[in-house]
Amino acid sequence: MTDCAALFAEHGTSAVSDALDRLGVDGGLPGLAARSSARRVAGPAFTVHLEPVAPGTPAPAADYIDDVPAGAVVVLANAGRDHCTVWGDILTEVALRHGVLGTVIDGVCRDLDAIRALDYPLWSLGSYMKSGKNRVRMVAAQVEVTVRGTAVAPGDLVVADASGVLVVPSGLLDDTVRELRDVLLVEQAVRDAAAAGVPLRAARREHGYNRPPLSGARP
């Protein structure tokens, strides 16, 4: 997985997305944008499932960060809730000490000034200052979750950069690498042909730029 992560981080979400398209797999997490540090990251998902609590119900801050291994990407499944945060400056400081690569939130964060000052990579729907304490609770960590309509399982490879976030299922890493390498070859051939004066439509046609998904691809 380390080699796959390095390759995906090198080439970014756009190229990896094209490889997934060839396999008939979406993988995208629409609506999530880089809020702090747009550098590329790629690493296995450490998932956290959150749910709301009734008003007046005590719910402590979610405690999972000490269990996140170095090189992982935290994925917080908060169902797009924007009335309270599930990530802030303290979690960021601990994550950095643990070697966590970044955080992806189906929801909002807070303390963005501090997070940006620490240059910690974070993707979310936005930001909002209200604490998640006594508003949401952690149901479980390291379980399959749904983020922006896409299933994310522990160990799936999260790839994120300035263009957004996507997830490569762990069982499709080898297939995705194969398709990614071909995507890169095709795109370079198209660039070279266009630079040599070939009309772009002809270059795309000649090098199979618009090829359909593989037969038997997953929906």
C-alpha positions as CSV (number, residue, x, y, z in Angstrom):
1,M,0.0,0.0,0.0
2,T,2.9,2.4,0.7
3,D,4.0,2.2,-3.0
4,C,0.4,2.9,-4.1
5,A,0.1,5.8,-1.8
6,A,3.3,7.4,-3.0
7,L,2.2,7.0,-6.6
8,F,-1.2,8.5,-6.0
9,A,0.2,11.4,-4.0
10,E,2.7,12.1,-6.8
11,H,0.0,12.3,-9.5
12,G,-3.0,13.6,-7.6
13,T,-6.7,13.2,-7.5
14,S,-7.4,14.1,-11.1
15,A,-5.3,11.3,-12.6
16,V,-6.5,8.8,-10.0
17,S,-10.1,9.8,-10.6
18,D,-9.6,9.1,-14.3
19,A,-8.2,5.7,-13.5
20,L,-11.2,4.9,-11.3
21,D,-13.5,6.0,-14.1
22,R,-12.0,3.4,-16.3
23,L,-12.9,0.8,-13.6
24,G,-16.4,2.1,-13.4
25,V,-15.8,3.2,-9.8
26,D,-16.7,6.7,-8.6
27,G,-14.8,7.1,-5.3
28,G,-15.2,10.9,-5.2
29,L,-16.3,12.8,-2.1
30,P,-18.1,15.8,-3.6
31,G,-18.3,19.1,-1.7
32,L,-15.2,18.7,0.4
33,A,-12.6,21.4,-0.2
34,A,-9.1,22.0,1.2
35,R,-9.3,24.4,4.1
36,S,-5.7,24.3,5.2
37,S,-2.6,23.3,3.2
38,A,-3.5,22.1,-0.3
39,R,-0.5,19.7,-0.5
40,R,-1.3,16.2,-1.8
41,V,-1.8,13.4,0.7
42,A,-2.5,9.7,0.2
43,G,-2.9,7.2,3.0
44,P,-5.1,4.6,4.5
45,A,-8.4,5.8,6.0
46,F,-8.9,5.8,9.8
47,T,-12.7,6.1,10.0
48,V,-14.8,7.6,12.7
49,H,-18.6,7.4,12.7
50,L,-20.5,10.2,14.6
51,E,-24.2,10.7,15.3
52,P,-26.2,13.5,16.9
53,V,-27.5,13.4,20.5
54,A,-30.7,14.7,21.9
55,P,-30.6,18.2,23.5
56,G,-29.4,18.0,27.1
57,T,-27.8,14.6,26.6
58,P,-24.2,14.5,27.8
59,A,-21.8,13.6,25.0
60,P,-18.0,14.0,25.6
61,A,-15.6,14.9,22.8
62,A,-14.7,11.9,20.7
63,D,-11.5,10.1,21.8
64,Y,-9.8,8.3,19.0
65,I,-6.8,10.3,18.0
66,D,-4.4,8.4,20.1
67,D,-5.2,5.3,18.1
68,V,-4.6,6.7,14.7
69,P,-1.3,5.3,13.2
70,A,1.3,7.4,11.5
71,G,0.7,7.8,7.8
72,A,-3.1,7.5,8.1
73,V,-5.8,10.0,7.0
74,V,-8.6,10.6,9.6
75,V,-12.1,10.4,7.9
76,L,-14.9,11.8,10.1
77,A,-18.3,10.7,9.0
78,N,-20.6,13.4,10.5
79,A,-23.3,13.2,7.7
80,G,-22.7,16.8,6.5
81,R,-23.8,18.4,9.8
82,D,-22.8,22.1,9.9
83,H,-24.2,23.1,13.3
84,C,-21.1,21.9,15.2
85,T,-17.5,21.0,14.6
86,V,-15.8,17.7,15.0
87,W,-12.2,18.9,14.6
88,G,-10.1,21.8,16.0
89,D,-6.7,22.9,17.1
90,I,-6.0,20.4,19.9
91,L,-6.8,17.4,17.6
92,T,-4.5,19.0,15.0
93,E,-1.6,19.3,17.4
94,V,-1.9,15.7,18.5
95,A,-2.3,14.5,14.9
96,L,0.8,16.2,13.9
97,R,2.8,14.6,16.7
98,H,1.5,11.2,15.7
99,G,2.5,11.6,12.1
100,V,-1.1,11.7,10.8
101,L,-1.2,12.9,7.2
102,G,-4.5,14.9,7.3
103,T,-8.2,14.9,8.0
104,V,-11.3,14.6,5.9
105,I,-14.6,15.8,7.4
106,D,-18.1,15.2,6.2
107,G,-19.0,18.3,8.2
108,V,-17.2,21.3,9.6
109,C,-14.1,22.2,11.5
110,R,-13.0,25.1,13.7
111,D,-9.8,26.9,14.7
112,L,-8.8,27.4,11.1
113,D,-6.3,30.1,11.8
114,A,-4.4,27.8,14.1
115,I,-4.7,24.8,11.8
116,R,-3.4,26.9,8.9
117,A,-0.5,28.2,10.9
118,L,0.4,24.5,11.6
119,D,0.2,23.8,7.9
120,Y,-2.0,20.7,8.6
121,P,-3.9,19.3,5.6
122,L,-7.6,19.3,6.2
123,W,-10.7,19.0,3.9
124,S,-14.2,19.7,5.0
125,L,-17.5,21.2,3.9
126,G,-16.7,24.4,5.8
127,S,-16.0,25.8,9.2
128,Y,-18.1,26.7,12.3
129,M,-17.0,27.5,15.8
130,K,-19.6,25.6,17.9
131,S,-18.1,22.6,19.7
132,G,-19.3,19.1,19.0
133,K,-19.3,18.3,22.7
134,N,-22.9,17.5,23.8
135,R,-24.1,17.8,20.2
136,V,-22.7,14.7,18.5
137,R,-21.0,11.6,19.8
138,M,-18.7,8.9,18.4
139,V,-20.5,5.7,17.6
140,A,-17.4,3.7,16.6
141,A,-14.0,4.0,15.0
142,Q,-12.5,1.9,12.3
143,V,-15.9,0.8,10.8
144,E,-17.2,1.3,7.3
145,V,-18.9,4.7,7.0
146,T,-20.6,6.7,4.3
147,V,-19.1,10.1,3.3
148,R,-20.8,12.2,0.7
149,G,-22.6,9.2,-0.6
150,T,-19.5,7.0,-0.9
151,A,-18.6,4.0,1.3
152,V,-15.3,4.3,3.0
153,A,-13.8,1.3,4.8
154,P,-10.8,1.3,7.2
155,G,-7.7,0.9,5.1
156,D,-9.2,2.2,1.8
157,L,-6.7,4.7,0.3
158,V,-7.7,8.3,0.7
159,V,-6.2,10.7,-1.9
160,A,-6.7,14.4,-1.4
161,D,-5.3,17.7,-2.9
162,A,-6.4,21.1,-4.0
163,S,-9.0,19.5,-6.4
164,G,-10.8,17.5,-3.7
165,V,-10.9,14.1,-2.1
166,L,-11.5,10.6,-3.4
167,V,-11.2,7.1,-2.0
168,V,-9.7,4.0,-3.7
169,P,-11.2,0.8,-2.3
170,S,-8.4,-1.4,-0.8
171,G,-9.4,-4.3,-3.0
172,L,-8.8,-2.2,-6.2
173,L,-5.4,-0.8,-5.6
174,D,-3.6,-2.9,-8.1
175,D,-6.2,-2.3,-10.8
176,T,-6.2,1.4,-10.1
177,V,-2.4,1.5,-10.4
178,R,-2.5,-0.3,-13.7
179,E,-5.1,2.1,-15.1
180,L,-3.3,5.1,-13.7
181,R,-0.1,4.3,-15.4
182,D,-2.0,4.0,-18.7
183,V,-3.8,7.2,-18.1
184,L,-0.5,9.0,-17.6
185,L,0.9,7.5,-20.9
186,V,-2.2,8.5,-22.9
187,E,-2.2,12.1,-21.5
188,Q,1.5,12.6,-22.2
189,A,1.0,11.3,-25.8
190,V,-1.9,13.7,-26.3
191,R,0.2,16.6,-24.9
192,D,3.1,15.8,-27.1
193,A,0.9,15.5,-30.2
194,A,-0.8,18.8,-29.4
195,A,2.5,20.5,-28.9
196,A,3.6,19.2,-32.3
197,G,0.7,20.9,-33.9
198,V,-1.8,18.1,-34.1
199,P,-5.4,19.4,-33.4
200,L,-6.5,18.4,-29.9
201,R,-9.5,16.5,-31.2
202,A,-7.3,14.4,-33.5
203,A,-4.7,13.8,-30.8
204,R,-7.4,12.6,-28.3
205,R,-8.9,10.3,-30.9
206,E,-5.6,8.9,-32.0
207,H,-4.4,8.0,-28.5
208,G,-7.7,6.8,-27.1
209,Y,-8.2,9.6,-24.6
210,N,-12.0,9.1,-24.5
211,R,-11.9,5.3,-24.1
212,P,-15.0,3.8,-22.2
213,P,-14.8,2.0,-18.9
214,L,-13.5,-1.6,-18.9
215,S,-15.9,-4.3,-19.8
216,G,-17.5,-5.7,-16.6
217,A,-16.7,-2.6,-14.7
218,R,-18.4,-2.0,-11.4
219,P,-21.2,0.6,-11.4
